[in-house]
């Protein structure tokens, strides 16, 4: 999971305030205040196969700075 977090942080760059483990197979990405969440989600989904192994199971949540869940998707979709 730590390797995945490092890879996500590298991919996201300045788009995210934090990338952290929420549960055993769940990650929260805290998105910067002015970030377009829909565009970030589309970019992440388009490139997720470059970031994680195709057999990786898990869930990624995009969360606002105040902790509100904005978007979510499973890695095996």
C-alpha atoms as an extended CHARMM CRD file, in Angstrom:
* protein
*
        77  EXT
         1         1  UNK       CA              0.0000000000        0.0000000000        0.0000000000  PROA      1               0.0000000000
         2         2  UNK       CA              2.8860000000        2.3820000000        0.7370000000  PROA      2               0.0000000000
         3         3  UNK       CA              4.2590000000        1.8400000000       -2.7730000000  PROA      3               0.0000000000
         4         4  UNK       CA              0.8670000000        2.7010000000       -4.2590000000  PROA      4               0.0000000000
         5         5  UNK       CA              0.6820000000        5.8730000000       -2.1580000000  PROA      5               0.0000000000
         6         6  UNK       CA              4.1330000000        6.9470000000       -3.3670000000  PROA      6               0.0000000000
         7         7  UNK       CA              3.1330000000        6.2960000000       -6.9800000000  PROA      7               0.0000000000
         8         8  UNK       CA             -0.1040000000        8.2480000000       -6.5850000000  PROA      8               0.0000000000
         9         9  UNK       CA              1.6950000000       11.1740000000       -4.9720000000  PROA      9               0.0000000000
        10        10  UNK       CA              4.1410000000       11.2710000000       -7.8770000000  PROA      10              0.0000000000
        11        11  UNK       CA              1.3570000000       11.0880000000      -10.4570000000  PROA      11              0.0000000000
        12        12  UNK       CA             -0.8330000000       13.7030000000       -8.7700000000  PROA      12              0.0000000000
        13        13  UNK       CA              1.9250000000       16.2030000000       -8.0430000000  PROA      13              0.0000000000
        14        14  UNK       CA              0.4430000000       19.4420000000       -6.7200000000  PROA      14              0.0000000000
        15        15  UNK       CA             -3.1530000000       18.3730000000       -7.3860000000  PROA      15              0.0000000000
        16        16  UNK       CA             -3.4760000000       16.7060000000       -3.9880000000  PROA      16              0.0000000000
        17        17  UNK       CA             -2.8640000000       17.9390000000       -0.4570000000  PROA      17              0.0000000000
        18        18  UNK       CA             -2.4840000000       14.4130000000        0.8810000000  PROA      18              0.0000000000
        19        19  UNK       CA             -2.7060000000       10.7630000000       -0.0910000000  PROA      19              0.0000000000
        20        20  UNK       CA             -3.3900000000        8.5030000000        2.8640000000  PROA      20              0.0000000000
        21        21  UNK       CA             -4.5810000000        5.0420000000        3.8080000000  PROA      21              0.0000000000
        22        22  UNK       CA             -8.1890000000        4.9520000000        4.9590000000  PROA      22              0.0000000000
        23        23  UNK       CA             -8.5380000000        1.1840000000        5.3590000000  PROA      23              0.0000000000
        24        24  UNK       CA             -6.8630000000       -2.0830000000        4.3900000000  PROA      24              0.0000000000
        25        25  UNK       CA             -7.6170000000       -1.5680000000        0.6840000000  PROA      25              0.0000000000
        26        26  UNK       CA             -8.8370000000        2.0230000000        0.5890000000  PROA      26              0.0000000000
        27        27  UNK       CA             -7.0150000000        5.2910000000       -0.0810000000  PROA      27              0.0000000000
        28        28  UNK       CA             -8.1760000000        8.8740000000        0.3700000000  PROA      28              0.0000000000
        29        29  UNK       CA             -6.7790000000       11.5510000000       -1.9030000000  PROA      29              0.0000000000
        30        30  UNK       CA             -7.3720000000       14.9580000000       -0.3500000000  PROA      30              0.0000000000
        31        31  UNK       CA             -7.7070000000       17.2760000000       -3.3260000000  PROA      31              0.0000000000
        32        32  UNK       CA             -6.5510000000       20.8950000000       -3.2690000000  PROA      32              0.0000000000
        33        33  UNK       CA             -9.2820000000       23.4860000000       -2.8220000000  PROA      33              0.0000000000
        34        34  UNK       CA             -9.3570000000       24.8540000000       -6.3860000000  PROA      34              0.0000000000
        35        35  UNK       CA             -8.7360000000       21.5430000000       -8.1360000000  PROA      35              0.0000000000
        36        36  UNK       CA            -11.2790000000       20.3690000000      -10.7240000000  PROA      36              0.0000000000
        37        37  UNK       CA            -12.2510000000       17.0340000000       -9.1890000000  PROA      37              0.0000000000
        38        38  UNK       CA            -14.0090000000       15.7120000000      -12.2960000000  PROA      38              0.0000000000
        39        39  UNK       CA            -10.9590000000       16.4100000000      -14.4750000000  PROA      39              0.0000000000
        40        40  UNK       CA             -8.6180000000       14.8880000000      -11.8880000000  PROA      40              0.0000000000
        41        41  UNK       CA            -10.8120000000       11.7950000000      -11.6420000000  PROA      41              0.0000000000
        42        42  UNK       CA            -10.8640000000       11.3780000000      -15.4250000000  PROA      42              0.0000000000
        43        43  UNK       CA             -7.0770000000       11.7760000000      -15.6310000000  PROA      43              0.0000000000
        44        44  UNK       CA             -6.5220000000        9.3190000000      -12.7900000000  PROA      44              0.0000000000
        45        45  UNK       CA             -8.8860000000        6.7140000000      -14.2550000000  PROA      45              0.0000000000
        46        46  UNK       CA             -7.2810000000        7.0560000000      -17.6850000000  PROA      46              0.0000000000
        47        47  UNK       CA             -3.7900000000        6.4450000000      -16.3050000000  PROA      47              0.0000000000
        48        48  UNK       CA             -4.4440000000        4.1450000000      -13.3440000000  PROA      48              0.0000000000
        49        49  UNK       CA             -3.1080000000        1.0890000000      -15.2110000000  PROA      49              0.0000000000
        50        50  UNK       CA              0.2500000000        2.8700000000      -15.4400000000  PROA      50              0.0000000000
        51        51  UNK       CA              0.2200000000        3.4440000000      -11.6850000000  PROA      51              0.0000000000
        52        52  UNK       CA             -0.9990000000        0.1050000000      -10.3190000000  PROA      52              0.0000000000
        53        53  UNK       CA             -0.8550000000       -3.5290000000      -11.3330000000  PROA      53              0.0000000000
        54        54  UNK       CA             -4.0110000000       -4.6910000000      -13.1070000000  PROA      54              0.0000000000
        55        55  UNK       CA             -4.6160000000       -7.2750000000      -10.3640000000  PROA      55              0.0000000000
        56        56  UNK       CA             -4.5270000000       -4.7220000000       -7.5460000000  PROA      56              0.0000000000
        57        57  UNK       CA             -7.7620000000       -4.5260000000       -5.6100000000  PROA      57              0.0000000000
        58        58  UNK       CA             -8.7510000000       -1.4180000000       -3.7490000000  PROA      58              0.0000000000
        59        59  UNK       CA            -10.7750000000        1.7370000000       -3.6780000000  PROA      59              0.0000000000
        60        60  UNK       CA             -9.6750000000        5.3250000000       -4.2340000000  PROA      60              0.0000000000
        61        61  UNK       CA            -11.6560000000        8.2300000000       -2.8210000000  PROA      61              0.0000000000
        62        62  UNK       CA            -11.2990000000       11.8540000000       -3.8790000000  PROA      62              0.0000000000
        63        63  UNK       CA            -12.0090000000       13.9950000000       -0.8410000000  PROA      63              0.0000000000
        64        64  UNK       CA            -12.3770000000       17.7640000000       -0.4690000000  PROA      64              0.0000000000
        65        65  UNK       CA            -10.0770000000       19.6320000000        1.9510000000  PROA      65              0.0000000000
        66        66  UNK       CA            -12.9160000000       19.6860000000        4.5100000000  PROA      66              0.0000000000
        67        67  UNK       CA            -13.2590000000       15.8810000000        4.3780000000  PROA      67              0.0000000000
        68        68  UNK       CA            -16.3160000000       15.5690000000        2.1200000000  PROA      68              0.0000000000
        69        69  UNK       CA            -16.2600000000       12.5680000000       -0.2210000000  PROA      69              0.0000000000
        70        70  UNK       CA            -16.5340000000       13.9020000000       -3.7880000000  PROA      70              0.0000000000
        71        71  UNK       CA            -15.8180000000       10.8810000000       -6.0070000000  PROA      71              0.0000000000
        72        72  UNK       CA            -14.8160000000        7.2530000000       -5.5660000000  PROA      72              0.0000000000
        73        73  UNK       CA            -13.8240000000        4.3390000000       -7.7610000000  PROA      73              0.0000000000
        74        74  UNK       CA            -12.5440000000        0.7810000000       -7.5050000000  PROA      74              0.0000000000
        75        75  UNK       CA             -9.1870000000       -0.1570000000       -8.9600000000  PROA      75              0.0000000000
        76        76  UNK       CA            -10.5820000000       -3.2940000000      -10.5720000000  PROA      76              0.0000000000
        77        77  UNK       CA            -13.1530000000       -1.4130000000      -12.7170000000  PROA      77              0.0000000000
